[in-house]
């Protein structure tokens, strides 16, 4: 099936639904991505930090799909923010993926307490990588409003996307609203939460029963109806099929509002806080 596409600020477009491979074992990645291709996925979101780009590349090579049929995202590792390292890292990613360019390259985390807080310099490097033709689009991930505003002010280049944590228990409205106002598109990571309880919440279960869908399908549809891009992870083929089967229904505005009302603010955040997250791998 063909999933909806969203137009980005650089006049390219991105599938609104895809597969994320965070925490997919490198040894399983080729199988998982290959099965995703078999059931209709065309958008794959990986990262240098995940350690499974080679598996994604192997699945791409084995798929027989044309390059123009696929949308591939990867992200800059936290230990590669300096200019020379960032440039070398993307070339390494391309080698692992077996591609001449990726569709989207992101700064994975701003790391404002590392590298003397110079995430602007890292963004300038991504602008150069785009001009060199190694990535079609560039964006950021986990950027708070002040981080996003700073890179735009310094360079005049608005990131195509900002990939941020967003789900009903943590709607992340301040970062989401600032992203949209800036002219970037929101990619919602962890749209099903991370075991925080949304899948068992009575409001979610009520909608699932009403629409004859699973709680996960309701949460994914909620994100789609808000205009966000999602890429849930699964390693099971039947779940890959289920997750993709969300385009035959839609939620009403009242349904969307009922899920937004579940927001717990900062207490609902289940991943690291970008203002303080400072992990750099060895």
C-alpha positions, 0 to 999 in steps of 0.5 A: 500500500502507499502511505501518505507523504508530507512535504518538507520545507526543502520541497522534498517529501517523506512517507508519514509512516515507517519502521524504526530500528532502535534496539533491533539487534544487528543480527536481526536487522536484515530480516526485520527490514526485509519483512517490513519491505515485504509487507509494504514499508518504504521508510526506514529510520536508523542511526549510527548509534543503533549499530545496525546500519549494515543490516539495513543496507543488506536488506536494501540490497536484497530487496530489489526495490528501486532507490527512488522507492525508499526513504532512508534516515540515519543520525549522527552519533553523539561522539561525532559532532566535530566537523571532520568526524561528522563528515567522515561518519556520514561517509561511513554510514553510506558505506554500511547502507550501500547508498550514495546518499541518504534521504535524511541525516539528523543530529541525534541529540543537541548535547548542550553540555558537551562540545562547549555547547556548539551544536550550531557548529554541528548543524553548519556541518550538516548544511555542508554535507547537504551541499555536497550531495551526501544527503537530500534533506537535513534535520535535527532530533531532540531539539528543544525550542532554544536549540532549534531557534539557535541553529536557524538564527545562526545559519538561516537554514530551517531543519526539515524535521525535528524528531522528538519524543511524543505520545499521549502521556507526553505530548511535548507541546512546547517543543512540538509547537515551536517546531511547527512554527519554525517550518519544520515537521515533527517526527514523533519517536516512541509514539507507543510510549516505552511501557509507560501505560498508554496501551492499557489506559482506559481512554485508549482501550475505549477507542480501540473497542469503538474502532475495532482496532488494537490500542497500538493502532489507535495511538499510531493513528492519533499521531498520524491525525495530528500530522506527525511522522511515526516509525514504530519498531517491531521485530515480529512480522505480524506486528509489522502488518498490524502497525501499518494497518491504520489507514482505513479509519481516522479519529475525530477531533474529540478523540484526538482531544481525549488522548491529548488530555492524558498528557502528564507534562514532564512527568510523562517523559519516558526518554532522556531530557535533551537539556541534560542528556550528555551521553557520549559513547566510547 
